[in-house]
């Protein structure tokens, strides 16, 4: 018998303020056509003044728990994946825990930028496999708008704010790919690529928040190679083919990256969940937001095989194979 981490409920939250490409072009040297041709993005959601990452996380987390039929009393672990926490400390997860009324159980943040959801899912899964927790609330939440240079059209048009969440419970499986739950996770990083995607500020370096800096073409090149590689890694680890996968739920960075990766993997575009056009790149929140979209509109259903993949600054990258 094998312990599996089963996703029982999904949740999402996007700030009310929607900024279209046309609106952005009034303050940035860009255009709707330029943005859509290069990224596929049509709009992004921007957190309101005073609306923090924890606020987004709490809203998405509450929805995930409600859909899973769980209350805060059921949760043994709170984890938030974010690169834009409310404060240096305490962890944003601690604020989520406090708001949901569950003191005493562990709560902490994971920081792997855009790969944060895959990294965090691996951590939660291992807690469950070890028998340390029976249920968990895991959230990807970002207010990336707070670290953008709004005069840099190469980065500010790419990102948005949002949160996605999953509520998981530990269940017993047979140890095969027919089991529901997380079947495997695969994580990688390469710190030598730091200068291609980073924030030029920090507590111990500049004592400022800083802004996102990126070498777009180089990131694109690395992303397609690394994402395709880690997807194949997940397939091989579970002795399946890409044809066995019902849905690919990728990190929503750029539609061209999604299309190039799908082509490299020889998976039909009809099996790829794409939401980047509606909320841009929301970093650690993008996979759970896309997952929630697929569940909400009925495409992703219980029992289906879902493959998630992401790459972010660091570089970090990874994949997760989950049967819903």
NUPA-963588 format. One record per residue (C-alpha): residue number from 1; x, y, z; residue in one letter. Coordinates in steps of 0.2 Angstrom, whole numbers, m for minus. Layout:
N
+-----+-------+-------+-------+---------+
| num |    xx |    yy |    zz | residuo |
+-----+-------+-------+-------+---------+
| NUM |     X |     Y |     Z |       A |
...
+-----+-------+-------+-------+---------+
REM end
This chain:
324
+-----+-------+-------+-------+---------+
| num |    xx |    yy |    zz | residuo |
+-----+-------+-------+-------+---------+
|   1 |     0 |     0 |     0 |       X |
|   2 |     6 |    18 |    m4 |       X |
|   3 |     1 |    34 |     3 |       X |
|   4 |    m4 |    47 |   m10 |       X |
|   5 |    m8 |    65 |    m9 |       X |
|   6 |   m25 |    68 |   m17 |       X |
|   7 |   m31 |    85 |   m23 |       X |
|   8 |   m48 |    86 |   m15 |       X |
|   9 |   m52 |   104 |   m20 |       X |
|  10 |   m45 |   118 |   m30 |       X |
|  11 |   m48 |   137 |   m28 |       X |
|  12 |   m43 |   153 |   m36 |       X |
|  13 |   m43 |   172 |   m34 |       X |
|  14 |   m39 |   186 |   m46 |       X |
|  15 |   m40 |   204 |   m41 |       X |
|  16 |   m54 |   214 |   m47 |       X |
|  17 |   m44 |   227 |   m56 |       X |
|  18 |   m41 |   221 |   m74 |       X |
|  19 |   m28 |   230 |   m85 |       X |
|  20 |   m29 |   227 |  m104 |       X |
|  21 |   m15 |   229 |  m116 |       X |
|  22 |   m23 |   244 |  m123 |       X |
|  23 |   m24 |   252 |  m106 |       X |
|  24 |    m6 |   248 |  m103 |       X |
|  25 |    m1 |   256 |  m119 |       X |
|  26 |    m6 |   273 |  m113 |       X |
|  27 |     8 |   273 |  m100 |       X |
|  28 |    21 |   261 |  m108 |       X |
|  29 |    29 |   262 |  m125 |       X |
|  30 |    20 |   246 |  m131 |       X |
|  31 |     4 |   241 |  m140 |       X |
|  32 |    m9 |   227 |  m139 |       X |
|  33 |    m3 |   220 |  m156 |       X |
|  34 |    15 |   220 |  m150 |       X |
|  35 |    11 |   211 |  m133 |       X |
|  36 |    m1 |   198 |  m141 |       X |
|  37 |    11 |   194 |  m155 |       X |
|  38 |    26 |   190 |  m143 |       X |
|  39 |    17 |   183 |  m128 |       X |
|  40 |    m2 |   179 |  m131 |       X |
|  41 |    m6 |   190 |  m116 |       X |
|  42 |   m22 |   201 |  m118 |       X |
|  43 |   m24 |   207 |  m100 |       X |
|  44 |   m18 |   205 |   m82 |       X |
|  45 |   m26 |   207 |   m65 |       X |
|  46 |   m17 |   220 |   m53 |       X |
|  47 |   m20 |   220 |   m34 |       X |
|  48 |   m28 |   235 |   m27 |       X |
|  49 |   m19 |   247 |   m15 |       X |
|  50 |   m18 |   239 |     2 |       X |
|  51 |   m22 |   222 |    m6 |       X |
|  52 |    m8 |   210 |    m1 |       X |
|  53 |    m2 |   193 |    m6 |       X |
|  54 |    m9 |   185 |     9 |       X |
|  55 |   m26 |   192 |     5 |       X |
|  56 |   m26 |   184 |   m12 |       X |
|  57 |   m20 |   168 |    m4 |       X |
|  58 |   m33 |   167 |     9 |       X |
|  59 |   m47 |   170 |    m3 |       X |
|  60 |   m41 |   156 |   m15 |       X |
|  61 |   m37 |   144 |     0 |       X |
|  62 |   m55 |   146 |     8 |       X |
|  63 |   m62 |   141 |    m9 |       X |
|  64 |   m51 |   126 |   m11 |       X |
|  65 |   m56 |   120 |     7 |       X |
|  66 |   m74 |   123 |     4 |       X |
|  67 |   m74 |   113 |   m12 |       X |
|  68 |   m64 |    99 |    m4 |       X |
|  69 |   m77 |    98 |    10 |       X |
|  70 |   m64 |   103 |    23 |       X |
|  71 |   m63 |   116 |    37 |       X |
|  72 |   m48 |   124 |    45 |       X |
|  73 |   m49 |   112 |    59 |       X |
|  74 |   m45 |    98 |    47 |       X |
|  75 |   m29 |   106 |    40 |       X |
|  76 |   m12 |   100 |    47 |       X |
|  77 |    m1 |   110 |    36 |       X |
|  78 |    m1 |   127 |    27 |       X |
|  79 |    11 |   131 |    13 |       X |
|  80 |    12 |   146 |     2 |       X |
|  81 |    23 |   147 |   m13 |       X |
|  82 |    27 |   165 |   m17 |       X |
|  83 |    41 |   176 |   m22 |       X |
|  84 |    32 |   192 |   m16 |       X |
|  85 |    28 |   189 |     2 |       X |
|  86 |    19 |   203 |    12 |       X |
|  87 |    34 |   205 |    23 |       X |
|  88 |    52 |   198 |    25 |       X |
|  89 |    45 |   189 |    39 |       X |
|  90 |    34 |   181 |    46 |       X |
|  91 |    29 |   169 |    32 |       X |
|  92 |    14 |   173 |    22 |       X |
|  93 |     8 |   156 |    26 |       X |
|  94 |     8 |   161 |    44 |       X |
|  95 |    m4 |   175 |    40 |       X |
|  96 |   m15 |   163 |    30 |       X |
|  97 |   m15 |   151 |    45 |       X |
|  98 |   m20 |   165 |    57 |       X |
|  99 |   m34 |   171 |    46 |       X |
| 100 |   m41 |   154 |    44 |       X |
| 101 |   m40 |   151 |    63 |       X |
| 102 |   m29 |   136 |    64 |       X |
| 103 |   m15 |   140 |    76 |       X |
| 104 |    m2 |   127 |    81 |       X |
| 105 |     0 |   118 |    65 |       X |
| 106 |    16 |   121 |    54 |       X |
| 107 |    15 |   135 |    41 |       X |
| 108 |    29 |   141 |    30 |       X |
| 109 |    33 |   148 |    13 |       X |
| 110 |    42 |   141 |    m2 |       X |
| 111 |    52 |   152 |   m14 |       X |
| 112 |    56 |   145 |   m31 |       X |
| 113 |    48 |   159 |   m41 |       X |
| 114 |    38 |   152 |   m56 |       X |
| 115 |    42 |   134 |   m51 |       X |
| 116 |    36 |   137 |   m34 |       X |
| 117 |    20 |   127 |   m36 |       X |
| 118 |    29 |   112 |   m42 |       X |
| 119 |    42 |   113 |   m28 |       X |
| 120 |    29 |   116 |   m15 |       X |
| 121 |    18 |   102 |   m21 |       X |
| 122 |    34 |    90 |   m19 |       X |
| 123 |    36 |    96 |    m1 |       X |
| 124 |    18 |    94 |     4 |       X |
| 125 |    18 |    77 |    m5 |       X |
| 126 |    33 |    71 |     5 |       X |
| 127 |    25 |    77 |    22 |       X |
| 128 |    11 |    66 |    18 |       X |
| 129 |    21 |    51 |    12 |       X |
| 130 |    31 |    52 |    28 |       X |
| 131 |    14 |    51 |    38 |       X |
| 132 |    18 |    68 |    46 |       X |
| 133 |     1 |    76 |    40 |       X |
| 134 |   m15 |    70 |    34 |       X |
| 135 |   m22 |    85 |    26 |       X |
| 136 |   m14 |   101 |    19 |       X |
| 137 |   m18 |   118 |    11 |       X |
| 138 |    m6 |   123 |    m2 |       X |
| 139 |    m7 |   140 |   m11 |       X |
| 140 |     3 |   149 |   m25 |       X |
| 141 |     0 |   167 |   m23 |       X |
| 142 |     9 |   183 |   m30 |       X |
| 143 |     8 |   201 |   m31 |       X |
| 144 |    21 |   203 |   m45 |       X |
| 145 |    15 |   220 |   m50 |       X |
| 146 |    24 |   226 |   m34 |       X |
| 147 |    41 |   222 |   m41 |       X |
| 148 |    39 |   227 |   m59 |       X |
| 149 |    48 |   242 |   m67 |       X |
| 150 |    33 |   250 |   m76 |       X |
| 151 |    45 |   258 |   m88 |       X |
| 152 |    53 |   242 |   m94 |       X |
| 153 |    41 |   236 |  m108 |       X |
| 154 |    51 |   219 |  m109 |       X |
| 155 |    45 |   214 |   m92 |       X |
| 156 |    31 |   224 |   m85 |       X |
| 157 |    19 |   218 |   m99 |       X |
| 158 |    22 |   200 |   m94 |       X |
| 159 |    16 |   198 |   m76 |       X |
| 160 |     0 |   200 |   m66 |       X |
| 161 |    m6 |   196 |   m48 |       X |
| 162 |   m17 |   181 |   m42 |       X |
| 163 |   m18 |   166 |   m32 |       X |
| 164 |   m22 |   147 |   m34 |       X |
| 165 |   m24 |   134 |   m21 |       X |
| 166 |   m26 |   115 |   m18 |       X |
| 167 |   m33 |   106 |    m3 |       X |
| 168 |   m25 |    89 |    m1 |       X |
| 169 |   m28 |    74 |     9 |       X |
| 170 |   m18 |    58 |    12 |       X |
| 171 |   m26 |    43 |     5 |       X |
| 172 |   m20 |    25 |     2 |       X |
| 173 |   m16 |    19 |   m15 |       X |
| 174 |   m10 |     3 |   m23 |       X |
| 175 |     6 |    10 |   m29 |       X |
| 176 |     2 |    11 |   m47 |       X |
| 177 |    m2 |    25 |   m60 |       X |
| 178 |   m20 |    21 |   m58 |       X |
| 179 |   m20 |    28 |   m40 |       X |
| 180 |   m27 |    46 |   m37 |       X |
| 181 |   m15 |    59 |   m31 |       X |
| 182 |     3 |    65 |   m34 |       X |
| 183 |    12 |    51 |   m43 |       X |
| 184 |    29 |    59 |   m44 |       X |
| 185 |    38 |    76 |   m44 |       X |
| 186 |    54 |    80 |   m52 |       X |
| 187 |    64 |    96 |   m47 |       X |
| 188 |    80 |   105 |   m54 |       X |
| 189 |    89 |   121 |   m52 |       X |
| 190 |   105 |   129 |   m60 |       X |
| 191 |   111 |   144 |   m50 |       X |
| 192 |   124 |   148 |   m64 |       X |
| 193 |   110 |   156 |   m74 |       X |
| 194 |   106 |   169 |   m61 |       X |
| 195 |   109 |   184 |   m72 |       X |
| 196 |    96 |   179 |   m85 |       X |
| 197 |    81 |   181 |   m73 |       X |
| 198 |    82 |   190 |   m56 |       X |
| 199 |    76 |   204 |   m45 |       X |
| 200 |    90 |   218 |   m43 |       X |
| 201 |    86 |   221 |   m25 |       X |
| 202 |    85 |   211 |    m8 |       X |
| 203 |    87 |   213 |    11 |       X |
| 204 |   105 |   209 |    12 |       X |
| 205 |   111 |   216 |    m5 |       X |
| 206 |   103 |   233 |    m7 |       X |
| 207 |    90 |   234 |     7 |       X |
| 208 |    77 |   238 |    m6 |       X |
| 209 |    64 |   227 |   m15 |       X |
| 210 |    71 |   229 |   m32 |       X |
| 211 |    63 |   226 |   m49 |       X |
| 212 |    62 |   210 |   m61 |       X |
| 213 |    76 |   210 |   m74 |       X |
| 214 |    76 |   197 |   m88 |       X |
| 215 |    85 |   192 |  m104 |       X |
| 216 |    70 |   187 |  m113 |       X |
| 217 |    77 |   177 |  m128 |       X |
| 218 |    89 |   167 |  m117 |       X |
| 219 |    75 |   163 |  m104 |       X |
| 220 |    64 |   157 |  m119 |       X |
| 221 |    78 |   146 |  m126 |       X |
| 222 |    82 |   138 |  m109 |       X |
| 223 |    63 |   136 |  m105 |       X |
| 224 |    58 |   126 |  m120 |       X |
| 225 |    73 |   114 |  m117 |       X |
| 226 |    71 |   112 |   m98 |       X |
| 227 |    52 |   110 |   m98 |       X |
| 228 |    52 |    97 |  m112 |       X |
| 229 |    66 |    88 |  m103 |       X |
| 230 |    57 |    87 |   m86 |       X |
| 231 |    41 |    82 |   m94 |       X |
| 232 |    49 |    67 |  m102 |       X |
| 233 |    57 |    63 |   m85 |       X |
| 234 |    40 |    62 |   m77 |       X |
| 235 |    34 |    51 |   m91 |       X |
| 236 |    49 |    39 |   m90 |       X |
| 237 |    48 |    38 |   m71 |       X |
| 238 |    30 |    32 |   m72 |       X |
| 239 |    32 |    21 |   m88 |       X |
| 240 |    19 |    31 |   m98 |       X |
| 241 |    19 |    40 |  m114 |       X |
| 242 |    13 |    58 |  m118 |       X |
| 243 |    m3 |    50 |  m126 |       X |
| 244 |    m8 |    43 |  m109 |       X |
| 245 |    m8 |    61 |  m102 |       X |
| 246 |   m26 |    69 |  m102 |       X |
| 247 |   m20 |    87 |   m99 |       X |
| 248 |    m4 |    97 |   m98 |       X |
| 249 |    m5 |   111 |   m86 |       X |
| 250 |    10 |   122 |   m89 |       X |
| 251 |    17 |   137 |   m80 |       X |
| 252 |     8 |   151 |   m89 |       X |
| 253 |    23 |   162 |   m94 |       X |
| 254 |    21 |   165 |  m113 |       X |
| 255 |    10 |   157 |  m126 |       X |
| 256 |    25 |   155 |  m137 |       X |
| 257 |    34 |   145 |  m124 |       X |
| 258 |    18 |   134 |  m121 |       X |
| 259 |    17 |   131 |  m140 |       X |
| 260 |    35 |   127 |  m143 |       X |
| 261 |    35 |   115 |  m128 |       X |
| 262 |    20 |   107 |  m134 |       X |
| 263 |    27 |   105 |  m151 |       X |
| 264 |    43 |    98 |  m144 |       X |
| 265 |    33 |    85 |  m134 |       X |
| 266 |    22 |    81 |  m149 |       X |
| 267 |     6 |    84 |  m138 |       X |
| 268 |   m10 |    91 |  m146 |       X |
| 269 |   m13 |   109 |  m141 |       X |
| 270 |   m31 |   104 |  m137 |       X |
| 271 |   m24 |    95 |  m122 |       X |
| 272 |   m14 |   110 |  m115 |       X |
| 273 |   m23 |   122 |  m103 |       X |
| 274 |   m19 |   140 |  m108 |       X |
| 275 |   m24 |   154 |   m97 |       X |
| 276 |    m9 |   166 |   m99 |       X |
| 277 |   m20 |   177 |  m111 |       X |
| 278 |   m32 |   181 |   m97 |       X |
| 279 |   m20 |   184 |   m82 |       X |
| 280 |    m2 |   185 |   m89 |       X |
| 281 |    12 |   177 |   m79 |       X |
| 282 |     7 |   175 |   m61 |       X |
| 283 |    23 |   166 |   m56 |       X |
| 284 |    19 |   153 |   m42 |       X |
| 285 |     1 |   156 |   m44 |       X |
| 286 |     0 |   152 |   m63 |       X |
| 287 |    m1 |   133 |   m62 |       X |
| 288 |   m15 |   132 |   m49 |       X |
| 289 |   m25 |   146 |   m58 |       X |
| 290 |   m24 |   136 |   m74 |       X |
| 291 |   m28 |   120 |   m64 |       X |
| 292 |   m43 |   128 |   m56 |       X |
| 293 |   m49 |   135 |   m73 |       X |
| 294 |   m48 |   118 |   m81 |       X |
| 295 |   m58 |   110 |   m66 |       X |
| 296 |   m71 |   124 |   m66 |       X |
| 297 |   m75 |   123 |   m84 |       X |
| 298 |   m77 |   104 |   m84 |       X |
| 299 |   m62 |   100 |   m94 |       X |
| 300 |   m51 |    92 |   m80 |       X |
| 301 |   m61 |    78 |   m71 |       X |
| 302 |   m59 |    66 |   m57 |       X |
| 303 |   m48 |    51 |   m63 |       X |
| 304 |   m39 |    60 |   m77 |       X |
| 305 |   m20 |    61 |   m78 |       X |
| 306 |   m13 |    79 |   m77 |       X |
| 307 |     5 |    84 |   m80 |       X |
| 308 |    11 |   100 |   m73 |       X |
| 309 |    28 |   109 |   m77 |       X |
| 310 |    36 |   125 |   m74 |       X |
| 311 |    52 |   135 |   m75 |       X |
| 312 |    57 |   151 |   m65 |       X |
| 313 |    72 |   162 |   m60 |       X |
| 314 |    86 |   153 |   m52 |       X |
| 315 |    85 |   144 |   m64 |       X |
| 316 |    72 |   132 |   m56 |       X |
| 317 |    62 |   120 |   m65 |       X |
| 318 |    52 |   104 |   m63 |       X |
| 319 |    37 |    94 |   m66 |       X |
| 320 |    23 |    84 |   m57 |       X |
| 321 |    12 |    70 |   m62 |       X |
| 322 |    m5 |    70 |   m54 |       X |
| 323 |   m21 |    59 |   m56 |       X |
| 324 |   m35 |    70 |   m51 |       X |
+-----+-------+-------+-------+---------+
REM end
